[in-house]
Amino acid sequence: MSFVPRLVVALIVAVIVGFGLMYYDKKIGAEWVVSPEQIAAGNGSVETKPGTVAVRAIRSETADLLPYKWAISGLVAGGLAFFMLRRRSA
C-alpha cells in the first residue's frame, strides 16, 4: 500500500479507537467515584464506605488523565495500523 492510503487508514483507526475508549469510559462512569446519577437515585445521599455518606458527586482521582489515555491509545493504534499496512519486501 502506498503512503497516503496507509496514512488515511491509520488516522481512521486512531479516531475510532480514541473515541471508542472515550465512549466506553463515559458509559461505565470512569470519571466518577460517586456520580450525580447515583446521588439522585439515592435520594440525596449515597453510602460510599461503611459509615461514610456522600451528598455531592465525587470525581475520580484519575479523571484528569482520561483524555491522555484516549489520545495515547488512539495514537498507538494508528501507529500500529500504519506499520502493519506497509509494503513487504520480497
N, CA, C and O atoms as CSV, one atom per row, in Angstrom:
chain,resi,resn,atom,element,x,y,z
A,1,MET,N,N,0.837,-1.167,0.000
A,1,MET,CA,C,0.000,0.000,0.000
A,1,MET,C,C,0.889,1.238,0.000
A,1,MET,O,O,1.937,1.257,0.645
A,2,SER,N,N,0.474,2.255,-0.713
A,2,SER,CA,C,1.278,3.473,-0.756
A,2,SER,C,C,1.055,4.315,0.505
A,2,SER,O,O,0.235,3.977,1.358
A,3,PHE,N,N,1.794,5.403,0.601
A,3,PHE,CA,C,1.841,6.191,1.831
A,3,PHE,C,C,0.505,6.833,2.192
A,3,PHE,O,O,0.072,6.744,3.341
A,4,VAL,N,N,-0.153,7.476,1.235
A,4,VAL,CA,C,-1.376,8.236,1.539
A,4,VAL,C,C,-2.512,7.326,2.018
A,4,VAL,O,O,-3.136,7.636,3.033
A,5,PRO,N,N,-2.806,6.214,1.329
A,5,PRO,CA,C,-3.868,5.336,1.862
A,5,PRO,C,C,-3.534,4.752,3.237
A,5,PRO,O,O,-4.414,4.594,4.083
A,6,ARG,N,N,-2.254,4.434,3.451
A,6,ARG,CA,C,-1.855,3.937,4.780
A,6,ARG,C,C,-2.102,4.983,5.845
A,6,ARG,O,O,-2.582,4.669,6.935
A,7,LEU,N,N,-1.774,6.235,5.532
A,7,LEU,CA,C,-1.967,7.325,6.472
A,7,LEU,C,C,-3.452,7.549,6.764
A,7,LEU,O,O,-3.829,7.769,7.915
A,8,VAL,N,N,-4.282,7.497,5.748
A,8,VAL,CA,C,-5.727,7.685,5.930
A,8,VAL,C,C,-6.313,6.564,6.784
A,8,VAL,O,O,-7.098,6.826,7.695
A,9,VAL,N,N,-5.944,5.337,6.501
A,9,VAL,CA,C,-6.439,4.200,7.289
A,9,VAL,C,C,-5.958,4.306,8.730
A,9,VAL,O,O,-6.720,4.028,9.656
A,10,ALA,N,N,-4.717,4.700,8.930
A,10,ALA,CA,C,-4.176,4.843,10.284
A,10,ALA,C,C,-4.913,5.938,11.050
A,10,ALA,O,O,-5.201,5.768,12.235
A,11,LEU,N,N,-5.223,7.056,10.397
A,11,LEU,CA,C,-5.983,8.121,11.054
A,11,LEU,C,C,-7.391,7.666,11.419
A,11,LEU,O,O,-7.891,7.988,12.498
A,12,ILE,N,N,-8.026,6.925,10.530
A,12,ILE,CA,C,-9.374,6.415,10.814
A,12,ILE,C,C,-9.332,5.459,12.002
A,12,ILE,O,O,-10.183,5.531,12.888
A,13,VAL,N,N,-8.350,4.570,12.023
A,13,VAL,CA,C,-8.218,3.626,13.144
A,13,VAL,C,C,-7.959,4.380,14.442
A,13,VAL,O,O,-8.539,4.046,15.475
A,14,ALA,N,N,-7.107,5.382,14.403
A,14,ALA,CA,C,-6.786,6.153,15.611
A,14,ALA,C,C,-8.025,6.855,16.154
A,14,ALA,O,O,-8.255,6.858,17.363
A,15,VAL,N,N,-8.818,7.445,15.278
A,15,VAL,CA,C,-10.032,8.145,15.715
A,15,VAL,C,C,-11.045,7.159,16.286
A,15,VAL,O,O,-11.668,7.433,17.311
A,16,ILE,N,N,-11.211,6.026,15.635
A,16,ILE,CA,C,-12.172,5.025,16.118
A,16,ILE,C,C,-11.769,4.491,17.486
A,16,ILE,O,O,-12.612,4.361,18.374
A,17,VAL,N,N,-10.497,4.184,17.663
A,17,VAL,CA,C,-10.037,3.657,18.958
A,17,VAL,C,C,-10.144,4.718,20.050
A,17,VAL,O,O,-10.613,4.425,21.150
A,18,GLY,N,N,-9.717,5.937,19.762
A,18,GLY,CA,C,-9.778,7.006,20.760
A,18,GLY,C,C,-11.206,7.308,21.196
A,18,GLY,O,O,-11.492,7.384,22.391
A,19,PHE,N,N,-12.104,7.479,20.224
A,19,PHE,CA,C,-13.488,7.766,20.569
A,19,PHE,C,C,-14.195,6.550,21.157
A,19,PHE,O,O,-15.099,6.696,21.980
A,20,GLY,N,N,-13.790,5.357,20.744
A,20,GLY,CA,C,-14.361,4.147,21.332
A,20,GLY,C,C,-14.023,4.015,22.809
A,20,GLY,O,O,-14.884,3.670,23.620
A,21,LEU,N,N,-12.776,4.287,23.157
A,21,LEU,CA,C,-12.383,4.256,24.569
A,21,LEU,C,C,-13.085,5.354,25.366
A,21,LEU,O,O,-13.479,5.144,26.513
A,22,MET,N,N,-13.236,6.524,24.747
A,22,MET,CA,C,-13.927,7.608,25.430
A,22,MET,C,C,-15.381,7.217,25.700
A,22,MET,O,O,-15.894,7.439,26.797
A,23,TYR,N,N,-16.038,6.638,24.701
A,23,TYR,CA,C,-17.423,6.192,24.874
A,23,TYR,C,C,-17.522,5.148,25.983
A,23,TYR,O,O,-18.418,5.209,26.825
A,24,TYR,N,N,-16.596,4.189,25.978
A,24,TYR,CA,C,-16.616,3.135,26.989
A,24,TYR,C,C,-16.418,3.705,28.392
A,24,TYR,O,O,-17.141,3.333,29.317
A,25,ASP,N,N,-15.450,4.602,28.559
A,25,ASP,CA,C,-15.197,5.192,29.874
A,25,ASP,C,C,-16.375,6.047,30.339
A,25,ASP,O,O,-16.716,6.045,31.522
A,26,LYS,N,N,-16.992,6.771,29.419
A,26,LYS,CA,C,-18.171,7.568,29.789
A,26,LYS,C,C,-19.333,6.656,30.170
A,26,LYS,O,O,-20.092,6.960,31.091
A,27,LYS,N,N,-19.467,5.542,29.462
A,27,LYS,CA,C,-20.568,4.614,29.729
A,27,LYS,C,C,-20.445,3.954,31.104
A,27,LYS,O,O,-21.445,3.790,31.803
A,28,ILE,N,N,-19.231,3.577,31.492
A,28,ILE,CA,C,-19.064,2.922,32.795
A,28,ILE,C,C,-18.871,3.918,33.926
A,28,ILE,O,O,-18.805,3.531,35.093
A,29,GLY,N,N,-18.781,5.211,33.584
A,29,GLY,CA,C,-18.624,6.239,34.614
A,29,GLY,C,C,-17.256,6.256,35.244
A,29,GLY,O,O,-17.137,6.422,36.458
A,30,ALA,N,N,-16.214,6.086,34.446
A,30,ALA,CA,C,-14.844,6.045,34.963
A,30,ALA,C,C,-14.414,7.388,35.552
A,30,ALA,O,O,-13.444,7.448,36.308
A,31,GLU,N,N,-15.117,8.453,35.216
A,31,GLU,CA,C,-14.747,9.777,35.706
A,31,GLU,C,C,-15.182,9.980,37.158
A,31,GLU,O,O,-14.650,10.852,37.846
A,32,TRP,N,N,-16.122,9.201,37.619
A,32,TRP,CA,C,-16.735,9.435,38.928
A,32,TRP,C,C,-16.519,8.285,39.888
A,32,TRP,O,O,-16.569,7.120,39.494
A,33,VAL,N,N,-16.277,8.613,41.164
A,33,VAL,CA,C,-16.331,7.617,42.234
A,33,VAL,C,C,-17.788,7.500,42.659
A,33,VAL,O,O,-18.325,6.401,42.799
A,34,VAL,N,N,-18.417,8.658,42.860
A,34,VAL,CA,C,-19.851,8.737,43.117
A,34,VAL,C,C,-20.410,9.717,42.089
A,34,VAL,O,O,-20.077,10.902,42.109
A,35,SER,N,N,-21.257,9.222,41.196
A,35,SER,CA,C,-21.752,10.058,40.110
A,35,SER,C,C,-22.979,10.854,40.546
A,35,SER,O,O,-23.635,10.500,41.525
A,36,PRO,N,N,-23.289,11.931,39.819
A,36,PRO,CA,C,-24.504,12.696,40.119
A,36,PRO,C,C,-25.774,11.842,39.999
A,36,PRO,O,O,-26.743,12.058,40.726
A,37,GLU,N,N,-25.760,10.881,39.084
A,37,GLU,CA,C,-26.922,9.989,38.932
A,37,GLU,C,C,-27.111,9.114,40.165
A,37,GLU,O,O,-28.241,8.866,40.585
A,38,GLN,N,N,-26.008,8.646,40.747
A,38,GLN,CA,C,-26.111,7.841,41.963
A,38,GLN,C,C,-26.652,8.667,43.120
A,38,GLN,O,O,-27.442,8.168,43.922
A,39,ILE,N,N,-26.237,9.918,43.214
A,39,ILE,CA,C,-26.745,10.805,44.269
A,39,ILE,C,C,-28.241,11.017,44.083
A,39,ILE,O,O,-29.001,10.964,45.050
A,40,ALA,N,N,-28.666,11.256,42.846
A,40,ALA,CA,C,-30.090,11.478,42.578
A,40,ALA,C,C,-30.903,10.221,42.867
A,40,ALA,O,O,-32.001,10.305,43.415
A,41,ALA,N,N,-30.372,9.060,42.503
A,41,ALA,CA,C,-31.096,7.810,42.747
A,41,ALA,C,C,-31.127,7.455,44.227
A,41,ALA,O,O,-32.032,6.754,44.681
A,42,GLY,N,N,-30.151,7.931,44.975
A,42,GLY,CA,C,-30.090,7.631,46.402
A,42,GLY,C,C,-30.804,8.659,47.259
A,42,GLY,O,O,-30.568,8.724,48.466
A,43,ASN,N,N,-31.674,9.465,46.658
A,43,ASN,CA,C,-32.444,10.489,47.374
A,43,ASN,C,C,-31.554,11.482,48.122
A,43,ASN,O,O,-31.849,11.859,49.256
A,44,GLY,N,N,-30.469,11.901,47.480
A,44,GLY,CA,C,-29.646,12.956,48.052
A,44,GLY,C,C,-28.406,12.502,48.785
A,44,GLY,O,O,-27.570,13.337,49.129
A,45,SER,N,N,-28.247,11.205,49.043
A,45,SER,CA,C,-27.033,10.734,49.702
A,45,SER,C,C,-26.769,9.284,49.313
A,45,SER,O,O,-27.691,8.503,49.078
A,46,VAL,N,N,-25.481,8.949,49.252
A,46,VAL,CA,C,-25.051,7.600,48.906
A,46,VAL,C,C,-23.977,7.193,49.896
A,46,VAL,O,O,-23.071,7.972,50.193
A,47,GLU,N,N,-24.077,5.961,50.411
A,47,GLU,CA,C,-23.051,5.457,51.317
A,47,GLU,C,C,-21.895,4.932,50.477
A,47,GLU,O,O,-22.049,3.952,49.748
A,48,THR,N,N,-20.731,5.584,50.576
A,48,THR,CA,C,-19.580,5.198,49.766
A,48,THR,C,C,-18.765,4.092,50.424
A,48,THR,O,O,-18.364,3.137,49.760
A,49,LYS,N,N,-18.521,4.213,51.706
A,49,LYS,CA,C,-17.831,3.202,52.503
A,49,LYS,C,C,-18.693,2.997,53.742
A,49,LYS,O,O,-19.562,3.826,54.015
A,50,PRO,N,N,-18.490,1.941,54.487
A,50,PRO,CA,C,-19.267,1.790,55.717
A,50,PRO,C,C,-19.058,2.985,56.653
A,50,PRO,O,O,-17.945,3.248,57.107
A,51,GLY,N,N,-20.126,3.685,56.923
A,51,GLY,CA,C,-20.067,4.831,57.819
A,51,GLY,C,C,-19.764,6.151,57.135
A,51,GLY,O,O,-19.707,7.182,57.804
A,52,THR,N,N,-19.567,6.153,55.821
A,52,THR,CA,C,-19.267,7.375,55.082
A,52,THR,C,C,-20.389,7.643,54.087
A,52,THR,O,O,-20.767,6.770,53.306
A,53,VAL,N,N,-20.910,8.851,54.130
A,53,VAL,CA,C,-22.021,9.207,53.255
A,53,VAL,C,C,-21.595,10.374,52.370
A,53,VAL,O,O,-21.012,11.346,52.851
A,54,ALA,N,N,-21.889,10.271,51.075
A,54,ALA,CA,C,-21.594,11.349,50.129
A,54,ALA,C,C,-22.898,12.022,49.743
A,54,ALA,O,O,-23.867,11.354,49.381
A,55,VAL,N,N,-22.922,13.346,49.821
A,55,VAL,CA,C,-24.112,14.091,49.415
A,55,VAL,C,C,-23.847,14.870,48.123
A,55,VAL,O,O,-24.778,15.417,47.531
A,56,ARG,N,N,-22.587,14.924,47.682
A,56,ARG,CA,C,-22.228,15.546,46.412
A,56,ARG,C,C,-21.440,14.542,45.583
A,56,ARG,O,O,-20.840,13.608,46.116
A,57,ALA,N,N,-21.452,14.750,44.276
A,57,ALA,CA,C,-20.712,13.867,43.377
A,57,ALA,C,C,-19.212,13.995,43.650
A,57,ALA,O,O,-18.710,15.084,43.927
A,58,ILE,N,N,-18.509,12.868,43.566
A,58,ILE,CA,C,-17.071,12.830,43.822
A,58,ILE,C,C,-16.377,12.364,42.548
A,58,ILE,O,O,-16.645,11.274,42.042
A,59,ARG,N,N,-15.477,13.209,42.034
A,59,ARG,CA,C,-14.705,12.834,40.844
A,59,ARG,C,C,-13.596,11.874,41.216
A,59,ARG,O,O,-13.063,11.922,42.324
A,60,SER,N,N,-13.255,11.010,40.293
A,60,SER,CA,C,-12.151,10.083,40.470
A,60,SER,C,C,-10.826,10.842,40.452
A,60,SER,O,O,-10.711,11.884,39.806
A,61,GLU,N,N,-9.837,10.321,41.157
A,61,GLU,CA,C,-8.514,10.952,41.165
A,61,GLU,C,C,-7.842,10.865,39.803
A,61,GLU,O,O,-6.997,11.698,39.474
A,62,THR,N,N,-8.208,9.869,39.013
A,62,THR,CA,C,-7.595,9.686,37.698
A,62,THR,C,C,-8.435,10.286,36.573
A,62,THR,O,O,-8.133,10.053,35.402
A,63,ALA,N,N,-9.473,11.046,36.890
A,63,ALA,CA,C,-10.352,11.598,35.857
A,63,ALA,C,C,-9.619,12.559,34.929
A,63,ALA,O,O,-9.956,12.644,33.748
A,64,ASP,N,N,-8.635,13.278,35.431
A,64,ASP,CA,C,-7.907,14.229,34.596
A,64,ASP,C,C,-6.975,13.530,33.597
A,64,ASP,O,O,-6.552,14.142,32.616
A,65,LEU,N,N,-6.659,12.275,33.837
A,65,LEU,CA,C,-5.770,11.539,32.941
A,65,LEU,C,C,-6.510,10.821,31.819
A,65,LEU,O,O,-5.875,10.334,30.883
A,66,LEU,N,N,-7.826,10.744,31.892
A,66,LEU,CA,C,-8.588,10.010,30.883
A,66,LEU,C,C,-8.383,10.540,29.465
A,66,LEU,O,O,-8.192,9.723,28.564
A,67,PRO,N,N,-8.409,11.853,29.203
A,67,PRO,CA,C,-8.167,12.302,27.823
A,67,PRO,C,C,-6.789,11.905,27.291
A,67,PRO,O,O,-6.645,11.637,26.098
A,68,TYR,N,N,-5.792,11.863,28.147
A,68,TYR,CA,C,-4.472,11.410,27.713
A,68,TYR,C,C,-4.509,9.924,27.363
A,68,TYR,O,O,-3.883,9.494,26.394
A,69,LYS,N,N,-5.229,9.158,28.140
A,69,LYS,CA,C,-5.383,7.729,27.868
A,69,LYS,C,C,-6.020,7.517,26.501
A,69,LYS,O,O,-5.567,6.674,25.727
A,70,TRP,N,N,-7.072,8.282,26.199
A,70,TRP,CA,C,-7.757,8.148,24.917
A,70,TRP,C,C,-6.844,8.540,23.774
A,70,TRP,O,O,-6.786,7.847,22.759
A,71,ALA,N,N,-6.127,9.648,23.927
A,71,ALA,CA,C,-5.250,10.133,22.857
A,71,ALA,C,C,-4.088,9.179,22.611
A,71,ALA,O,O,-3.778,8.862,21.463
A,72,ILE,N,N,-3.447,8.722,23.677
A,72,ILE,CA,C,-2.300,7.823,23.516
A,72,ILE,C,C,-2.739,6.491,22.927
A,72,ILE,O,O,-2.043,5.935,22.078
A,73,SER,N,N,-3.878,5.973,23.361
A,73,SER,CA,C,-4.378,4.711,22.807
A,73,SER,C,C,-4.681,4.855,21.323
A,73,SER,O,O,-4.370,3.963,20.534
A,74,GLY,N,N,-5.288,5.975,20.940
A,74,GLY,CA,C,-5.571,6.212,19.528
A,74,GLY,C,C,-4.300,6.331,18.709
A,74,GLY,O,O,-4.216,5.778,17.612
A,75,LEU,N,N,-3.306,7.048,19.230
A,75,LEU,CA,C,-2.040,7.186,18.506
A,75,LEU,C,C,-1.318,5.851,18.359
A,75,LEU,O,O,-0.755,5.559,17.304
A,76,VAL,N,N,-1.335,5.052,19.401
A,76,VAL,CA,C,-0.689,3.739,19.327
A,76,VAL,C,C,-1.400,2.843,18.319
A,76,VAL,O,O,-0.750,2.161,17.527
A,77,ALA,N,N,-2.734,2.842,18.344
A,77,ALA,CA,C,-3.487,2.023,17.391
A,77,ALA,C,C,-3.255,2.504,15.959
A,77,ALA,O,O,-3.099,1.690,15.049
A,78,GLY,N,N,-3.232,3.817,15.756
A,78,GLY,CA,C,-2.957,4.353,14.424
A,78,GLY,C,C,-1.548,4.016,13.958
A,78,GLY,O,O,-1.340,3.664,12.797
A,79,GLY,N,N,-0.588,4.124,14.855
A,79,GLY,CA,C,0.785,3.764,14.508
A,79,GLY,C,C,0.926,2.295,14.147
A,79,GLY,O,O,1.629,1.943,13.200
A,80,LEU,N,N,0.254,1.444,14.906
A,80,LEU,CA,C,0.286,0.010,14.584
A,80,LEU,C,C,-0.360,-0.274,13.241
A,80,LEU,O,O,0.151,-1.080,12.462
A,81,ALA,N,N,-1.483,0.382,12.961
A,81,ALA,CA,C,-2.139,0.188,11.671
A,81,ALA,C,C,-1.234,0.669,10.538
A,81,ALA,O,O,-1.110,-0.002,9.513
A,82,PHE,N,N,-0.604,1.829,10.721
A,82,PHE,CA,C,0.306,2.359,9.706
A,82,PHE,C,C,1.471,1.399,9.472
A,82,PHE,O,O,1.858,1.152,8.330
A,83,PHE,N,N,2.021,0.866,10.543
A,83,PHE,CA,C,3.154,-0.060,10.443
A,83,PHE,C,C,2.747,-1.380,9.789
A,83,PHE,O,O,3.483,-1.922,8.965
A,84,MET,N,N,1.573,-1.893,10.159
A,84,MET,CA,C,1.155,-3.188,9.658
A,84,MET,C,C,0.743,-3.159,8.169
A,84,MET,O,O,0.752,-4.196,7.506
A,85,LEU,N,N,0.391,-1.996,7.660
A,85,LEU,CA,C,-0.018,-1.891,6.261
A,85,LEU,C,C,1.138,-1.571,5.320
A,85,LEU,O,O,0.909,-1.307,4.140
A,86,ARG,N,N,2.360,-1.588,5.809
A,86,ARG,CA,C,3.495,-1.271,4.957
A,86,ARG,C,C,3.692,-2.361,3.892
A,86,ARG,O,O,3.210,-3.485,4.031
A,87,ARG,N,N,4.391,-2.005,2.863
A,87,ARG,CA,C,4.658,-2.947,1.779
A,87,ARG,C,C,5.762,-3.894,2.214
A,87,ARG,O,O,6.821,-3.456,2.666
A,88,ARG,N,N,5.525,-5.158,2.082
A,88,ARG,CA,C,6.519,-6.157,2.482
A,88,ARG,C,C,7.574,-6.302,1.388
A,88,ARG,O,O,7.258,-6.291,0.199
A,89,SER,N,N,8.809,-6.434,1.800
A,89,SER,CA,C,9.860,-6.654,0.798
A,89,SER,C,C,9.950,-8.147,0.490
A,89,SER,O,O,9.735,-8.994,1.358
A,90,ALA,N,N,10.262,-8.438,-0.731
A,90,ALA,CA,C,10.263,-9.827,-1.179
A,90,ALA,C,C,11.441,-10.589,-0.713
A,90,ALA,O,O,11.570,-11.774,-1.018
